[in-house]
């Protein structure tokens, strides 16, 4: 059976984390990245944050979403 990893990217949005984590409860592992987001926007940081999650993921399939997105 294949293992599914879910990467959830956040930017200090604690009010969304509960619903976001519930919506990826199908995953075998959940990785949260982006907690160190800088105050000023940076495209470079987005790529680093996404890549951090992909490096940590151990699943055969990887699903990535932002903390403000939910699956119903």
Protein Blocks (a to p, Z undefined) as FASTA:
>chain_A
ZZdddddddehiaklmmmmmmmmmmpmbdcdehklpcfbdcfklmmmmmmmmmmmpmbfb
dcdddfkbccZZ
